Amino acid sequence: MLCQGEGSGAAANVAAVTGANRLLELFKLDVGFRSGVSRAARSWADEENTRVPRCAFSVAQILSNGFFTVFTFDAPSPLLITENDVIALSGRGLGKKDDASGFRLFEYIGKLEEGQTLLLPSDDLIRAGFGEASVKGYSAAGEVLAQYLGRLLDREPKPTPPQMLELLVQDLALKNRGGPPRDLTALGLTCRPARLLTLATGPPRDISRDGEFTRRLMNSEGLKAVCGSTTSELIARELDLPLTCLNPDNYVDPPEYAIPGIDLITEGAVALNRVMNILDDDLSGIKEPNVVERLAQTLLSSDKIELIQGRAVNTAHEASLFKQMGIRTRHDVVEQICDKLEERGKIIERIYF
């Protein structure tokens, strides 16, 4: 979603934030994507309604198979950036046609393939660099922007979509030097393969399912991680592979282990509690992350996480000392971690043993 408030300065910012929140609330009410957009557009198109802060917007809905729908209101047409071309999408006008400027609400439909980028430019970005085109309508403005970005693809080495946007913003900033500040904003949505992670923690309640538990982990796609000393021991036993401690002399961080074929292995409840404590922190600047920080980074960078959780109870986790230290049980901290990750849009699939 990209919203641009009417006016300038603080008033425009308030209008944009209010508009974005209004759209989100309409979607949460389960009125439907198209219906929610139409209701918002109707209220902002009503010139007599001065109580509602107006904003232009572009909002996209992309399904798991790549098909997308984009609605724009008083905003330029979206662009599709492929490997060798930039295409201004053609849409259809919706609602009442304005005598002065034609349709204000448009719908665009298409499919986003792997490696392609859907670009939603702001109206101000168009006006800053292609002012004459913007007067001719949003479709014409999109075409001019597509031609500009298409020429960037002829460069060697060929720039990536983020690099193309950076070059565009730099160019427009130079063109507008000395003039009023412009909001040079564009939203790019790139289709890439999902980052998959399977995390196994806790042994199965029934020891006869240890083999099934282990096979579920090893047959999964993407990265594999294990949290739990007992869990790692049973996996090593089932695989008939060595279990090696990588930091035997480190008395600060939880132990880190290695089993061939598994990307990250550490302790259970204590490590998971420490992960929970830093999930909201900015971990990008850590130069030499320890095993807890690497596990947190892996969770945050994954799109889909398959959680394989054994239900065997470790009574030590319920001891008074653990409670005094603020260490939550494995079950409780795993649920809290999952809640935080789902709030960030991660897909969590839980499998219990």
C-alpha positions as CSV (number, residue, x, y, z in Angstrom):
1,M,0.0,0.0,0.0
2,L,1.3,3.5,-0.9
3,C,-0.6,6.6,0.3
4,Q,0.1,10.2,-0.5
5,G,-1.8,12.9,1.4
6,E,-3.3,16.0,-0.2
7,G,-1.3,19.2,0.4
8,S,2.2,19.4,1.9
9,G,4.1,19.1,5.1
10,A,2.4,17.9,8.3
11,A,-1.1,18.1,6.8
12,A,-0.1,15.8,4.0
13,N,1.5,13.4,6.4
14,V,-1.6,13.3,8.6
15,A,-3.8,12.7,5.5
16,A,-1.5,9.8,4.2
17,V,-1.4,8.1,7.6
18,T,-5.1,8.5,8.2
19,G,-5.8,7.2,4.7
20,A,-3.6,4.1,5.2
21,N,-5.2,3.3,8.5
22,R,-8.7,3.7,7.1
23,L,-7.9,1.3,4.3
24,L,-6.5,-1.2,6.7
25,E,-9.5,-1.0,8.9
26,L,-11.8,-1.5,6.0
27,F,-9.9,-4.6,5.0
28,K,-10.0,-5.9,8.6
29,L,-13.8,-5.6,8.6
30,D,-13.8,-8.3,5.9
31,V,-15.8,-6.1,3.5
32,G,-13.7,-7.4,0.6
33,F,-10.7,-5.9,-1.1
34,R,-12.6,-4.3,-4.0
35,S,-15.4,-3.1,-1.7
36,G,-13.0,-1.6,0.8
37,V,-11.1,0.3,-1.9
38,S,-14.3,1.6,-3.5
39,R,-15.7,2.9,-0.2
40,A,-12.5,4.8,0.6
41,A,-12.3,6.2,-2.9
42,R,-15.9,7.4,-2.8
43,S,-15.4,9.3,0.4
44,W,-12.2,11.0,-0.9
45,A,-13.8,11.8,-4.3
46,D,-16.5,13.8,-2.5
47,E,-15.2,17.3,-2.9
48,E,-17.9,18.6,-0.5
49,N,-16.8,16.4,2.3
50,T,-14.1,18.6,3.9
51,R,-14.0,16.6,7.2
52,V,-12.1,13.7,5.6
53,P,-8.4,14.2,4.9
54,R,-7.9,13.2,1.3
55,C,-5.2,11.0,0.0
56,A,-4.2,9.4,-3.3
57,F,-3.3,5.7,-3.0
58,S,-2.1,2.6,-4.8
59,V,-2.9,-0.7,-3.1
60,A,-1.9,-4.2,-4.3
61,Q,-3.2,-7.7,-3.4
62,I,-0.9,-10.5,-4.5
63,L,-2.0,-14.1,-4.3
64,S,0.3,-17.1,-3.6
65,N,0.2,-18.1,-7.3
66,G,1.5,-14.7,-8.4
67,F,-1.8,-13.2,-9.7
68,F,-2.3,-9.6,-8.5
69,T,-4.9,-6.9,-8.4
70,V,-3.9,-3.2,-8.0
71,F,-6.3,-0.4,-7.4
72,T,-5.1,3.2,-7.8
73,F,-6.9,6.4,-6.9
74,D,-5.6,9.7,-8.2
75,A,-2.3,7.9,-8.7
76,P,-0.1,6.8,-11.6
77,S,-0.5,3.4,-13.3
78,P,1.7,0.6,-11.8
79,L,4.7,-0.8,-13.7
80,L,5.9,-4.3,-14.2
81,I,9.7,-4.7,-14.3
82,T,10.8,-7.9,-16.1
83,E,14.3,-9.1,-16.9
84,N,14.5,-7.1,-20.1
85,D,11.6,-4.7,-20.1
86,V,9.5,-2.2,-18.1
87,I,5.8,-2.2,-18.8
88,A,3.2,0.4,-17.9
89,L,0.1,-1.7,-17.0
90,S,-3.2,-0.9,-18.7
91,G,-6.2,-0.7,-16.3
92,R,-9.9,0.0,-16.5
93,G,-11.6,2.9,-14.9
94,L,-14.2,2.3,-12.1
95,G,-17.0,4.3,-10.7
96,K,-18.1,7.7,-11.9
97,K,-16.1,9.5,-14.6
98,D,-15.0,13.0,-13.7
99,D,-15.6,15.5,-16.5
100,A,-12.3,17.3,-15.9
101,S,-9.9,14.4,-15.3
102,G,-11.7,11.2,-16.4
103,F,-11.8,8.2,-14.1
104,R,-10.0,8.6,-10.7
105,L,-10.2,5.0,-9.6
106,F,-8.5,2.3,-11.7
107,E,-8.1,-1.5,-11.5
108,Y,-5.1,-3.4,-12.9
109,I,-4.8,-7.2,-13.1
110,G,-1.8,-9.3,-13.9
111,K,0.6,-12.0,-12.8
112,L,3.9,-11.6,-11.1
113,E,6.5,-14.2,-12.1
114,E,9.7,-15.1,-10.1
115,G,12.3,-12.3,-10.5
116,Q,9.8,-9.7,-11.6
117,T,8.9,-6.5,-9.7
118,L,5.6,-4.7,-9.4
119,L,6.3,-1.0,-9.0
120,L,3.8,1.5,-7.5
121,P,5.0,5.1,-8.1
122,S,3.7,8.1,-6.2
123,D,2.1,11.0,-7.9
124,D,4.7,13.4,-6.6
125,L,7.5,11.2,-8.1
126,I,5.9,11.5,-11.5
127,R,5.4,15.3,-11.2
128,A,9.0,15.8,-10.1
129,G,10.5,14.2,-13.2
130,F,7.8,14.0,-15.8
131,G,5.5,16.9,-15.1
132,E,4.3,17.3,-18.7
133,A,3.3,13.7,-18.9
134,S,1.3,13.9,-15.6
135,V,-1.0,16.5,-17.1
136,K,-2.0,14.1,-19.9
137,G,-3.3,11.5,-17.4
138,Y,-2.0,8.7,-15.2
139,S,-1.6,6.2,-18.1
140,A,0.6,8.6,-20.0
141,A,2.7,9.3,-16.9
142,G,3.2,5.6,-16.4
143,E,4.3,5.1,-20.0
144,V,7.0,7.9,-19.7
145,L,8.3,6.5,-16.4
146,A,8.4,3.0,-18.0
147,Q,10.5,4.3,-20.9
148,Y,12.9,6.0,-18.5
149,L,13.4,2.9,-16.4
150,G,13.6,0.7,-19.6
151,R,16.6,2.7,-20.7
152,L,18.4,1.9,-17.4
153,L,18.1,-1.8,-18.3
154,D,20.5,-1.2,-21.3
155,R,23.3,-0.4,-18.9
156,E,26.1,-2.8,-18.1
157,P,26.1,-4.3,-15.6
158,K,22.3,-4.4,-15.7
159,P,20.9,-2.7,-12.5
160,T,18.5,-4.6,-10.2
161,P,15.1,-3.1,-9.6
162,P,16.2,-1.5,-6.2
163,Q,19.2,0.0,-8.0
164,M,17.0,1.3,-10.8
165,L,14.8,3.1,-8.2
166,E,17.9,4.5,-6.5
167,L,19.2,5.9,-9.8
168,L,15.7,7.3,-10.5
169,V,15.5,9.1,-7.2
170,Q,19.0,10.5,-7.5
171,D,18.2,11.8,-11.0
172,L,15.0,13.5,-9.9
173,A,16.6,15.0,-6.8
174,L,19.2,16.7,-9.1
175,K,16.4,17.9,-11.4
176,N,14.6,19.5,-8.5
177,R,17.6,21.0,-6.8
178,G,16.7,24.4,-5.5
179,G,13.0,23.9,-5.9
180,P,10.4,22.9,-3.3
181,P,11.1,19.5,-1.7
182,R,9.3,16.5,-3.4
183,D,8.1,13.2,-2.0
184,L,10.1,10.9,-4.3
185,T,8.5,7.7,-3.2
186,A,7.9,4.4,-5.0
187,L,6.9,1.0,-3.7
188,G,8.6,-2.1,-5.3
189,L,7.3,-5.6,-4.7
190,T,9.6,-8.3,-6.0
191,C,8.6,-12.0,-6.4
192,R,11.3,-14.4,-5.1
193,P,11.4,-18.0,-3.9
194,A,10.2,-18.3,-0.3
195,R,12.8,-18.7,2.4
196,L,11.9,-21.9,4.3
197,L,12.9,-23.0,7.8
198,T,12.1,-26.1,9.7
199,L,12.7,-25.9,13.5
200,A,12.6,-29.0,15.7
201,T,12.5,-28.6,19.4
202,G,11.7,-31.0,22.2
203,P,11.6,-34.8,22.0
204,P,8.4,-36.7,21.1
205,R,6.1,-37.7,24.0
206,D,6.2,-41.3,22.7
207,I,9.8,-42.5,22.2
208,S,8.6,-44.9,19.5
209,R,8.1,-41.8,17.2
210,D,11.7,-40.6,17.4
211,G,12.4,-42.0,14.0
212,E,9.3,-40.3,12.4
213,F,10.2,-37.1,14.2
214,T,13.7,-37.1,12.7
215,R,12.6,-38.1,9.2
216,R,10.1,-35.2,9.2
217,L,13.0,-32.8,9.9
218,M,15.5,-34.2,7.5
219,N,13.0,-34.5,4.6
220,S,11.9,-30.9,4.9
221,E,12.9,-28.2,2.4
222,G,15.0,-25.2,3.2
223,L,17.1,-24.5,6.3
224,K,17.0,-26.9,9.3
225,A,17.5,-25.9,12.9
226,V,17.2,-27.8,16.2
227,C,16.7,-26.4,19.7
228,G,17.3,-28.7,22.6
229,S,20.2,-30.9,23.8
230,T,18.1,-34.0,24.3
231,T,16.4,-33.3,20.9
232,S,19.8,-33.1,19.1
233,E,21.0,-36.3,20.8
234,L,18.0,-38.3,19.7
235,I,18.3,-36.9,16.1
236,A,22.0,-37.8,16.0
237,R,21.2,-41.3,17.4
238,E,18.4,-41.9,14.8
239,L,20.7,-40.7,12.0
240,D,23.7,-42.6,13.3
241,L,25.8,-39.5,13.0
242,P,28.2,-37.7,15.4
243,L,27.0,-34.8,17.6
244,T,29.8,-32.3,18.1
245,C,29.8,-29.3,20.5
246,L,31.3,-26.3,18.7
247,N,31.9,-24.0,21.7
248,P,32.9,-26.2,24.7
249,D,34.9,-23.4,26.3
250,N,32.2,-20.8,25.9
251,Y,30.5,-20.3,29.3
252,V,28.4,-17.2,28.2
253,D,26.4,-18.4,25.3
254,P,24.2,-21.5,25.1
255,P,26.0,-24.5,23.6
256,E,26.1,-24.8,19.9
257,Y,26.2,-28.3,18.3
258,A,26.8,-29.7,14.8
259,I,25.2,-32.7,13.0
260,P,25.9,-33.2,9.3
261,G,22.9,-32.0,7.2
262,I,21.5,-29.6,9.9
263,D,22.3,-25.9,9.6
264,L,22.0,-24.7,13.3
265,I,21.7,-26.6,16.6
266,T,21.6,-25.1,20.1
267,E,20.1,-25.6,23.5
268,G,16.4,-25.6,24.1
269,A,14.5,-23.5,26.7
270,V,17.3,-21.1,27.6
271,A,18.2,-20.4,24.0
272,L,14.6,-19.9,23.0
273,N,14.0,-17.5,25.9
274,R,17.0,-15.5,24.8
275,V,15.8,-15.4,21.2
276,M,12.4,-14.2,22.4
277,N,14.1,-11.3,24.3
278,I,15.8,-9.9,21.1
279,L,13.2,-10.5,18.4
280,D,12.2,-6.9,18.4
281,D,15.8,-5.6,18.3
282,D,17.7,-4.5,15.1
283,L,20.1,-7.4,14.6
284,S,21.4,-6.3,11.2
285,G,24.5,-4.5,12.5
286,I,25.9,-7.4,14.5
287,K,29.2,-8.4,13.0
288,E,29.9,-11.7,14.8
289,P,26.5,-13.0,16.0
290,N,26.4,-15.8,18.5
291,V,24.2,-18.8,18.1
292,V,21.2,-17.1,19.8
293,E,21.5,-14.0,17.5
294,R,21.9,-16.2,14.4
295,L,18.8,-18.2,15.3
296,A,16.8,-15.0,15.8
297,Q,18.1,-13.7,12.4
298,T,17.2,-16.9,10.7
299,L,13.7,-16.8,12.1
300,L,13.2,-13.2,11.1
301,S,14.5,-13.7,7.5
302,S,12.3,-16.8,6.9
303,D,9.0,-16.5,5.1
304,K,7.5,-19.9,6.2
305,I,8.5,-21.8,9.3
306,E,7.6,-25.4,10.0
307,L,7.7,-26.0,13.7
308,I,8.2,-29.6,14.7
309,Q,7.5,-29.7,18.5
310,G,7.8,-32.7,20.7
311,R,5.5,-32.8,23.7
312,A,7.7,-34.7,26.1
313,V,7.7,-32.7,29.4
314,N,11.0,-31.6,30.9
315,T,10.2,-31.1,34.6
316,A,13.4,-29.2,35.1
317,H,11.9,-26.3,33.1
318,E,9.2,-26.0,35.8
319,A,11.6,-25.7,38.7
320,S,11.5,-22.7,41.0
321,L,15.0,-21.6,39.9
322,F,13.9,-21.3,36.3
323,K,10.9,-19.2,37.3
324,Q,13.1,-17.0,39.4
325,M,15.4,-16.4,36.4
326,G,12.4,-15.5,34.2
327,I,12.9,-18.5,32.0
328,R,9.6,-19.6,30.5
329,T,8.9,-23.3,29.7
330,R,9.6,-24.5,26.2
331,H,5.9,-24.6,25.3
332,D,5.2,-21.1,26.5
333,V,8.2,-19.4,24.9
334,V,7.7,-21.2,21.6
335,E,4.1,-20.0,21.5
336,Q,5.2,-16.4,22.2
337,I,7.9,-16.6,19.5
338,C,5.3,-17.8,17.0
339,D,2.9,-15.0,18.0
340,K,5.6,-12.4,17.3
341,L,6.6,-14.0,14.0
342,E,3.0,-14.2,12.8
343,E,2.5,-10.5,13.7
344,R,5.4,-9.9,11.2
345,G,3.5,-11.8,8.5
346,K,5.4,-15.1,8.8
347,I,3.6,-18.3,8.0
348,I,3.9,-20.8,10.8
349,E,2.9,-24.5,10.4
350,R,2.9,-26.5,13.7
351,I,3.4,-30.2,13.8
352,Y,3.3,-31.9,17.2
353,F,4.8,-35.3,18.3
